[in-house]
């Protein structure tokens, strides 16, 4: 079971959750009221820089038969595609820049340089994923339909192929997303899967053919004799962008500590609980300014999920305040290096390829999911406590630490018992061995004795005969 | 036939630019296939902001002070602007303040196909600062020459026919003079000033926009009468005095523009005289903020309306009268429900921010702030 009751899981009272929600609202308002020329300049410069990088990359690739030109052009184009995808396409489509009232930088009109149409992605991502973040059965981004990312999902033999499916998804991420979004679009519109001539299908086909024609036909053709190397360069740039986008998304949603929720949690969910679900369901990774920019500021995935429509360039300052709130309410703030976060996700992908009987933990207490039941058989000192002296609150983070300590204690105890049992067994074995040796020796002695008696007897008989 | 089909296919990606692009659209469409999903304009406007036909743009080349609180902005439009508008029409102008584009409509004050110094085709508008109008104050007091603005194509039915009627009466007050100025200048330029009476009201002489020019026109054209009514010293212009001053007013084709109260009175007066068909009226949309909480919501394309309180979201309002509105999360995060507010005001329920006509609003977290109309 994933989390069904966020209040029970977080060790906060309903009033605490409401106050936390209000504090997050006030963070939101302070960013909203301070949006202005500086932010507008940021996005306009980003757009200009991205366009320049792309034009430069395409231009350099005219000489792509030269190895250095190929490398340079491919690098420029890869960076351009990454920025276009992460900082522009993703964030503009979230409505982060709608406040500028600029028709050319608006969520309703932005089209991105990815396989699938923006409009389809917006519905799948902004609506299905961001509203129902990490809710099993509601958020289809949970494993993208092909990966089992929580043991709440029943294992099927196809999951054995997960390691390969993961690699394929990473390399062709834009295609995975495009098909995924088309599926959701058709589902939302009630169009049967098999029908291939519906308006969403046609829109999809149009977009795909334009994208494919551009990168794999028109640009190579334009570069004439260098068409082959340009084609390779374009394919490489798309691959690089796919791998990077995949890594950023996986680090934001699948490391340990990014929790999953059941549909019960949605019942009468308050705004405060919604915020909590976003906070607990996402994970950050540590990044400097350059990496933050290249990830579309999705290294601040927690902040992005709390405030998906606030300008991305403000997430770093929002993060400081969100962390303060986490400290205040004693809530976990999941973060780590990019490498660590990815390895945790990678471990889950490979572990959950196996059937449950090979897995040790239950879904209430697994690294990739836990639930409020995690705390049921662990005796926690006193839930919901505020230390009267220090004012320090006892909440989820402390509970998780306690649970971890308690689990470690339990494990140590079990190990101790095991060791003692082993020692006892060894002693008994030694004893039995000694007894056995003793018995053997006794038996040997008896045999020797009997032999001697027999020999004696025989000798005597021989002696008599000889004497006769 | 085949050629036409091919041309259509070539132009397809630039189809949104429409006829504004003219012959360039074939080229634009062809290039758009390699710049997809963008248009070539998206790159071109980085080099020069006026090189975009995707959106009309202009550069302010001059700001001329008219009175203490009004100014004329001379603008050089970019690619695709249609200079063949009719005198009296207005344009939309979008200007950037604190990172945000703000839109207003202003009457053009220049004659069509107006060429400035150096042979450049220009347009001009006149703006009067409103007491609480952030944008008009900015335009009058703060905007610098060289600023890039966005433009919306000329429109409006308050126009002077070609050729102008033999007998004309203009009734204006305050900045209501601006569309009429365009008509007067057009007549003057074409040397076609017919029998025209222009009654213009302003509080003092210093508040009269284009005062010197009106006097000059009066002097140069015997058929043109400029009647200035300075209301601070002489009171409001009495419509009853028309019989005495210009007894043929019923025969005149009349254009009136000014404050709502004045226009209401004129409308009534013409109606009771039985000559309502000779009257043309332009009501300026007054730059103002939201008037209240709740109001009558109109859904433009379906024509359905209902009255709601200030706490009901526009989405709920629409659904309760059976209008199919797009929706998603219903909590303001997914931007699925965004619809254009074509008239009136709305308020963001989360933070109280006001939304103005032309803004795109998230219907799930916005409520009516006074009467409003949604473009759906």
Boltz contact constraints between the chains, C-beta under 6 A:
constraints:
  - contact:
      token1: [A, 29]
      token2: [B, 351]
      max_distance: 6.0
  - contact:
      token1: [A, 36]
      token2: [B, 98]
      max_distance: 6.0
  - contact:
      token1: [A, 36]
      token2: [B, 99]
      max_distance: 6.0
  - contact:
      token1: [A, 37]
      token2: [B, 98]
      max_distance: 6.0
  - contact:
      token1: [A, 37]
      token2: [B, 99]
      max_distance: 6.0
  - contact:
      token1: [A, 39]
      token2: [B, 99]
      max_distance: 6.0
  - contact:
      token1: [A, 40]
      token2: [B, 99]
      max_distance: 6.0
  - contact:
      token1: [A, 48]
      token2: [B, 46]
      max_distance: 6.0
  - contact:
      token1: [A, 51]
      token2: [B, 43]
      max_distance: 6.0
  - contact:
      token1: [A, 51]
      token2: [B, 46]
      max_distance: 6.0
  - contact:
      token1: [A, 95]
      token2: [B, 335]
      max_distance: 6.0
  - contact:
      token1: [A, 100]
      token2: [B, 99]
      max_distance: 6.0
  - contact:
      token1: [A, 100]
      token2: [B, 100]
      max_distance: 6.0
  - contact:
      token1: [A, 101]
      token2: [B, 100]
      max_distance: 6.0
  - contact:
      token1: [A, 101]
      token2: [B, 101]
      max_distance: 6.0
  - contact:
      token1: [A, 102]
      token2: [B, 101]
      max_distance: 6.0
  - contact:
      token1: [A, 107]
      token2: [B, 335]
      max_distance: 6.0
  - contact:
      token1: [A, 108]
      token2: [B, 338]
      max_distance: 6.0
  - contact:
      token1: [A, 111]
      token2: [B, 37]
      max_distance: 6.0
  - contact:
      token1: [A, 126]
      token2: [B, 334]
      max_distance: 6.0
  - contact:
      token1: [A, 126]
      token2: [B, 335]
      max_distance: 6.0
  - contact:
      token1: [A, 127]
      token2: [B, 328]
      max_distance: 6.0
  - contact:
      token1: [A, 127]
      token2: [B, 329]
      max_distance: 6.0
  - contact:
      token1: [A, 127]
      token2: [B, 334]
      max_distance: 6.0
  - contact:
      token1: [A, 127]
      token2: [B, 336]
      max_distance: 6.0
  - contact:
      token1: [A, 130]
      token2: [B, 333]
      max_distance: 6.0
  - contact:
      token1: [A, 130]
      token2: [B, 334]
      max_distance: 6.0
  - contact:
      token1: [A, 131]
      token2: [B, 329]
      max_distance: 6.0
  - contact:
      token1: [A, 210]
      token2: [B, 36]
      max_distance: 6.0
  - contact:
      token1: [A, 214]
      token2: [B, 34]
      max_distance: 6.0
  - contact:
      token1: [A, 214]
      token2: [B, 36]
      max_distance: 6.0
  - contact:
      token1: [A, 218]
      token2: [B, 34]
      max_distance: 6.0
  - contact:
      token1: [A, 308]
      token2: [B, 333]
      max_distance: 6.0
